[in-house]
């Protein structure tokens, strides 16, 4: 589509050049503010992720330590229980031996 009128063409050309010029002109202050906001948001996201991972791993480390301590206590408790059961069995055997010896002694000598 061609314009035969040069004035109309100049108006459209000036509007296009003017709008292109507005787009090409960058305000350094707004660019610095944009970069600053971007860096602040990036640092904030990094700190949030770091804290999340730190507490996440700290929690699991703490949980693993608690589980290990729990199993150690359970193991020690079971060992102590087995030790007392063995001592009780030995005492029962000794008492039975004493009763048998007493019965044998009583029946044969009286």
C-alpha positions as CSV (number, residue, x, y, z in Angstrom):
1,X,0.0,0.0,0.0
2,X,1.7,3.2,-1.2
3,X,1.1,6.8,-0.1
4,X,1.2,9.4,-2.8
5,X,1.0,12.2,-0.3
6,X,4.5,12.8,1.1
7,X,3.2,14.6,4.2
8,X,1.3,11.6,5.4
9,X,4.4,9.5,4.8
10,X,6.5,11.8,6.9
11,X,4.0,11.8,9.8
12,X,4.0,8.0,9.8
13,X,7.8,7.9,9.5
14,X,8.2,10.3,12.4
15,X,5.8,8.4,14.6
16,X,7.7,5.1,13.8
17,X,11.1,6.7,14.4
18,X,9.9,8.4,17.5
19,X,8.5,5.2,19.0
20,X,11.7,3.3,18.0
21,X,13.8,6.0,19.6
22,X,11.8,5.7,22.8
23,X,12.3,2.0,22.9
24,X,16.0,2.3,22.1
25,X,16.7,4.9,24.8
26,X,17.4,3.2,28.0
27,X,17.3,4.9,31.3
28,X,20.5,3.8,33.2
29,X,18.9,4.5,36.6
30,X,16.0,2.1,35.9
31,X,18.4,-0.5,34.6
32,X,20.5,-0.3,37.8
33,X,17.3,-0.5,39.9
34,X,16.2,-3.6,37.9
35,X,19.6,-5.2,38.4
36,X,19.6,-4.4,42.1
37,X,16.0,-5.8,42.6
38,X,17.1,-8.9,40.6
39,X,20.2,-9.4,42.8
40,X,18.2,-8.9,46.0
41,X,15.5,-11.4,44.9
42,X,18.2,-13.9,43.8
43,X,20.0,-13.5,47.2
44,X,16.7,-13.9,49.1
45,X,15.8,-17.1,47.1
46,X,19.3,-18.4,47.7
47,X,19.1,-17.8,51.4
48,X,15.7,-19.4,51.7
49,X,16.8,-22.5,49.8
50,X,20.0,-22.7,51.9
51,X,18.1,-22.4,55.1
52,X,15.6,-24.9,54.0
53,X,18.3,-27.4,53.0
54,X,20.2,-26.7,56.2
55,X,17.3,-27.3,58.5
56,X,16.1,-30.3,56.3
57,X,19.5,-32.0,56.7
58,X,19.9,-31.0,60.3
59,X,16.5,-32.5,61.0
60,X,17.4,-35.7,59.3
61,X,20.8,-35.8,61.0
62,X,19.1,-35.2,64.4
63,X,16.5,-37.9,63.6
64,X,19.2,-40.4,62.6
65,X,21.1,-39.7,65.8
66,X,17.9,-40.1,67.9
67,X,17.2,-43.4,66.1
68,X,20.7,-44.7,66.7
69,X,20.6,-43.7,70.4
70,X,17.2,-45.4,70.7
71,X,18.4,-48.6,69.1
72,X,21.6,-48.5,71.3
73,X,19.4,-48.1,74.4
74,X,17.1,-50.9,73.3
75,X,20.1,-53.1,72.5
76,X,21.7,-52.4,75.9
77,X,18.3,-52.9,77.7
78,X,17.9,-56.3,75.9
79,X,21.5,-57.3,76.9
80,X,20.9,-56.3,80.5
81,X,17.6,-58.2,80.4
82,X,19.3,-61.3,79.0
83,X,22.0,-61.0,81.6
84,X,19.4,-60.9,84.5
85,X,17.5,-63.8,83.0
86,X,20.7,-65.8,82.8
87,X,21.6,-64.9,86.4
88,X,18.0,-65.9,87.4
89,X,18.3,-69.2,85.6
90,X,21.6,-69.9,87.3
91,X,20.1,-69.1,90.7
92,X,17.1,-71.3,90.1
93,X,19.5,-74.1,89.0
94,X,21.6,-73.6,92.2
95,X,18.5,-73.6,94.3
96,X,17.2,-76.8,92.7
97,X,20.6,-78.4,93.2
98,X,20.6,-77.4,96.8
99,X,17.0,-78.8,97.2
100,X,18.0,-82.1,95.5
101,X,21.1,-82.4,97.7
102,X,19.0,-81.6,100.8
103,X,16.4,-84.2,99.8
104,X,19.1,-86.8,99.1
105,X,20.8,-86.0,102.4
106,X,17.6,-86.1,104.4
107,X,16.3,-89.4,103.0
108,X,19.6,-91.2,103.2
109,X,20.7,-90.1,106.6
110,X,17.5,-89.9,108.5
